[in-house]
Structures are given as C-alpha cells and as structure tokens.
Amino acid sequence: MNKEIAKIFNEMAHLLDISGEKIVQRINAYKKAAAYLESLPTDVSDIYKNDGFKALLVPRTIGEKNAKKIEEYIKRGKIKEFEELMEETAIRQIITHFFQTKGLSLQELKENAKKRKIVYSRFTKPAKQLLELAGSIEKAKEAINTVSSWATSRKLDYTIETVFKKWLELDKLKPKEIVKKPFYKGDPMIWSEAKKKWFVIRDGEWLEFADKQSTVEWKVIDK
C-alpha cells in the first residue's frame, strides 16, 4: 500500500505543478510524504491498524492533512482530493502532454507561457474536445502519442486538432520504418547467407568484400 499512496502523492504534486500552484511548500509536502512512504519498510496500513492515526504523523515529513489522506486511502481505497484534482486539471494535463511530445519540459512550457510565446487558451478548446472524444485523460494522451510518433517519423508537424482528423485511423498510423543499410564507397552491400560473406554490388556485379569492417558505412534508409 505504501507505493500506491506514494504514487498518488507524487501525482498530486505533479498536478499542482502543471496547474500553476504558487505555494511551492504544498507541492514539496506531497513529494516528501511520497519519498518517506516509498522508503518505509512497514506497510502503512499495519502502522495505522496497530497504533492509530497519530502514528501516521511524521515530524517535518507528514503533517495532519496528508496523514488524513493516508487514513482515507486505507479506509476507502481512494483519496477524494486527488480525484477532484484529476478532474480539475484534465484539460491542462492534455495540453501539457501535447507539448511534452513536442520536446518541451514542464519548466520550459511554463517559461514560454509567461513570455506569451505559448497561450494556453489557444489550446483549451481542442483539448476539451479531445477529452470528450477520447472519454478519458489516458486515452487522450495515448491518441496524442500515436499521432506524435507517426508525424515525427515523417518529419511532419502536428497539433491537437490533427488527432481529431486522424481519429478514425489511429490504429493504422504507424511510425515510418527506419532501417540502416551497409554501403562500401557509395555502393550497396548485401550479405550472402549461403556463403557467409558480404558482397558489394557494383554495376550489377557481386564483388566479394575484402576490406576492413571499419570501412563499411551504415546509412539510414526510410521505408
């Protein structure tokens, strides 16, 4: 149970971060509690069962608020505030994930937003539409991942709207296959399984490769 609650606390810290929480101590409190639970050798539910609520309190690590959340999870198997936070930040989560597939870290995204290089309101409507279409945050993220891999492999740009356009063919979108093939002085090479040797194809002829392996050049070929 320790890891389950720690995962929730880490996720709550992340959700507060992407939502623009200004009280850093609040974020750090969840991270501290999560780290403590992950390193705790005894199951926190046993501690609670044997010694009660007060045993959940840890000076400078787990305060009363987070201890109550741990108690709530032990009793109900969920934390109401976490579920509410997930719902409140759903659109922001999708927008953040979209930019992460573009290679932007959360910190870079925040800095760009402050400088007005990225305007969140521009992405709110399509993110909301995608959430409604996908039915869940996770499915929306998966759809973005699929489009991202497909577009990136073809050096194409993509937006959240692209996911809508490709929605009915998501299962058919595959990243462009990238393979490496050997060349010797500009001529393609081929391996003969029968003779267990490499050959260089030059002007239609198969010439046995007799140079050093270091002279072989492997080039990326798009399929």
N, C-alpha and C positions, 0 to 999 in steps of 0.2 A: 504493500500500500504506500510505502514511503515514496517510491519512484512515481507512482500515479499522481500523488498530490504535488510532488516536486515539479512534475511536468506541467501541471495546471498553473502553479505559481510562476514558473518561467514564462508560460504562455501569457499570463495576465500582465507580467512585466513588459512583454513584447507588445501586447495590445495597447497598453497605456502609452508606450513609447511611440507607436505609429499614430496614435490619436492626438499626439501633441501635449501629453501631460507635462505640466511645468514644474510640478513638485517632484524633483529627482529622488528625494528620500523615499517616496511612495514606491517608485519603481525598484529602487535598491532593496527595500524591505522584502519584496517578493523574491528577489534574487538571493538574498541572504537566507531566507527561510528555505528556499529550494535547495541551496547548496548544503545546508545543515541536514535536511531530510535525506538527501542522497548519500551522505556520509554516516548517517545514523545506523548502527549495527542492529538495533532492536526495532521491530515493527512498531510504528507509532500507535497503531490500534491497540497493541498489547499494553503500551505505556498508559494509554487512556483508560483501558479496561481495569488495570491494576491500581493506578494512582489518581485517576480522575483528571479533570480539566486543568488544574494548576500545574500538573506535570508536563503539560504541553508548552508552558511558558518557559522561554529561554532568554535570560538577560542579554540585551543588545542584539538579539537574533530573531526571536519570535515573540512578538508582542501579543496583546489581548485580541486584537482584531484578526490577526492571522491564525491565532490559536483557535478562535471561534470557527474560522473557515475549515480548519483541520477537523474539528469536532463535527461540523456539519457534514463533511465528506464521510467521516467514519459512520455517522448515523444514517445518512441518506444516499451516499454514493455519488453525490454531486455537490457543487457549490453554486448557489443561485447567482451570486455576483459575477462569477465567471461566465455563466450562460448569458447574463444581461450584457456583459461587456462584449461578448462574441457578437451578439445581435447589434449592439450599438456601433461597433466598428466594422461591420460586414463590408460596407462599401469601401472604406478606407483600406481594408485588408486586400481587396481585389485590386485596387489601384496600386497599392504598394507592391503587390506581387507582380503586376504587369511591368512596372519599372525595374524590378529586380531581374526579370527575364531579359531586360534591355541592358543589364550590366550595372545598374545603379544601386549602390548600397543605400540603406535607410538614411544614413547620415548625409550622403550626397543628395538624396531626394529632398531631405529637409532643407538643406542649404539652397538648392535650386528653387524650392518653393518660397523661401524667404526673399530671394532675389527676383521673384516673379518670373523666373525662367520657365517654371512649371506652375500652371494654375490648376489646382485640384478641381475646381468647379467645372472645368472643361471635361473632366473625366468622370464626374459623378453620375451623370445620366446614363452613359453607356455601361458603366459598372453596375448600376442598379438594374438595367435591362438584362445584362448578362446573368446576374444573380437570379433574377426571376426566371430566365430561360433555363439555367442550369439546375435550379432547385436547391442548391447548397453552395456554400463557400468553397468546399473542397472540389466539387465537380467543376465549378467556375475556374478554379486555379488549374485543374487538370486540362481543361479546354485551352486555356492560355498557353500552357506548357506545350501542348500538341502543335498549336499554330506557331509558337516561337521556334520550336525545333525544325518544323517544316520550312518556315520562311528564312530562318538564319542559314540553313544549309544551302539555300538558293540565293543568298545574299539579297533577300527582299525585305522591305520594311513592312511592319505590321502594326496595327492599332487594336484597341479593344473591339472596335467595330468589325475588324477583319474576322474576329471569332464568330460574329453573327453570320457573316457572309459564307463562312466555311462550316457552319454548324452541322448541316446535314451530311457533310462529307468528312467529318473529323476522323472517323475510323479508317478513312482511306488516305489521310495525309501522313506521309512517311518522310522522314528526313532524306535528303538526297544522299545516295550511297557514295562514299568517298573511298577510293582504293589507291594503293600505291603500286606502281609497276616499275620493273627494272629496265634501265637503259645503259648502253655502253657506247660512249662517244656519240650520243644522239640517236643510236639505233636501238630498237626494242629488243628485249631478250626474252627467251622462253625456256622453261625447264622441261627436259625430257625425262619422264618417269621411267621409261624403258631403259634408257642408257645412263640414268642417274647423273646427267650432266646439263650444264647451262649452254645454250646456244644463242648467238647474236644473229638477228635477222637483218641481212643487208642485201638490198636489191633482189629480194625474193629468195636468197640463198641462206641456208642454215650453216653458220660458221661456229665451230666449237670455241667456246670461251676459254681462253688460256691465260688471262691476265689475273691480277690480284683482286680479291673481293672488294678492297677499298676503292677500286676504280669504278665500281658499279654505282650508278646514280638512280635513286628511287624517286620517281616523280608522282605527284598526286594527280590522279585521273578522276574526273567527275563521271559518274554513270547516270 
